[in-house]
Amino acid sequence: METKDKTTITVQTTVNAPIEKTWDYWTTPKHIMQWNNASDDWYSPIAVNDLRVGGKFNFRMEAKDGSMGFDFEGTYNEVKVKERIAYKIIDGREVHITFTAKGNATEVTETFVPEEENTLELQRGGWQAILDNFKKYTEAN
């Protein structure tokens, strides 16, 4: 039987905040709406998050000028509080996120299957920018 390995992309950051705060800011809709964008000309006006196995999420992302927007949505396959989240995006791609306590800091690592429309570099850059925005927001609040 032949199997085909899927390409994955991994992005990572270390947030200078304890794991409890990092987890809360990553998973709570009021916080997600503050950091879930790759650049200052985008924002997330809506975040719905049912954080449990089988639960669904929907994070609306829109350009501030109203020119475009999309729903980033999926279903959770695994939720291990303050440790790991795994979900399947509505298009079938999988994402795995780990949270590792490092004293008063938290390492956040996301690994995802890329889509086929944009280059790997563009996708890596976009996901890393969102992760960097999360770090900036969490550390500032």
N, C-alpha and C positions, 0 to 999 in steps of 0.2 A: 504494500500500500504506500503510495507516495503522499507525502505531506508537504505543504508549502508554508514556510515560516513567514509570518507577517512582520514587516518593518515596524519598529516602534521608535518613538522619540521620547527622550527623558529631559525634563527641566527640573531645576533644583534651586532652593535658596535656604538660608538660615535666618530665621526671624529672631530678633533679640527680644523675645517675650517667652514667658513660661508656656508649657504645652496647653494648660487649661485655657488661657487667653487666646492662644493661636487657634485652638480647636473651635472655640466660641466664635471668633471673628470669621473663620472659614465657613462655618455652617449656619449662622444666624442670618436670615434674610435682610434685616436692617443694616447689617455690616456688609453683606455681599453686594448690596446696591451701591455701597461707597467705594469699593475697590475693583469690582468686576469690569474692568475695561483695559484695553491695551494702550490707549493714548488719551490725552485730555480732550480730544474732540468726539469721544464716545462716552456713553454712560449706560447704566442699567436701571431703568425706571421701575422694573418689576422683578422681584425674586420670590419664588415660591419653592419651599424646600421641605419635603416630607422625608426626613433622614431616618430611614429604616429599610431593611431588606424588603424589596418589592415596592417601596415608596418612590414617588416621582418628584422630579425637580424641573423647574422652568425658570431660566434666567434670561430675561429680555434684554438684548443689547441693541442700542440705537445710536446713530450718529446724531450729535447735538443739533446739526443743521436740518435734521429731518429727512435727509436724502436717502437713507437706507436703515434697515434694522432687521433683526432676526431673533428667533427664539432658540436658545441653547437648552435642550431638554433631553431627559433620559430617565432611566430607572436604576435604582441602587441594587446591586447584587450582593454587596458585603458592606457592613458597617461595624467596625470594631472601635468603640469610642476612644478618642485620643490616640489611636494607633493607625487605623487603615480605613480607607473608603475605596470601593470599587463600584463602577457603574457602567452601563451601556448607554451610549448616546442613541437618540432616536434613529439615526442612520445605521446602527449596528456596530459601530466602533466601540472598543473598550478603553476605559481609563482606570488606572490604579494610582492611588495617592497614599503615601505613607507619611506619618508624623513621628519624628524621633526626638525625644527629649534629650537636650545636651546642656544639662545644668539649668540656667535661667534662659536658655535659648531653645529653639525648636527647628529642626531640619525638616523641610517639607519637600518631598520628591513626587513629581507627577510623571507617569509614563503613559503614553497614549498611542493608539494606532492612528496614523495620519489619514486624512482624506486624500483623494486623488486629483483634486482640482488645482490646488496651490502647491508650490515647491516645498520640499521638506524644510529648507532654510526659512522660508516665510512663516511656516507653521510653528517651527521651533521658536522663532523670534517673537511671534504673537503670543504664544502660551507663556514664554519667559517674561514678556512685558507685563502680562496680567499677574503673574506670580510676583514680579518685582513691585507692582503696584500694591498687591496684598501686603507685602513686607513693609513698604513705606507707610501704608495706612495703619497697620497693626502697631507698628513701633511708635507712631505719632499720637495714638489715642489711648 
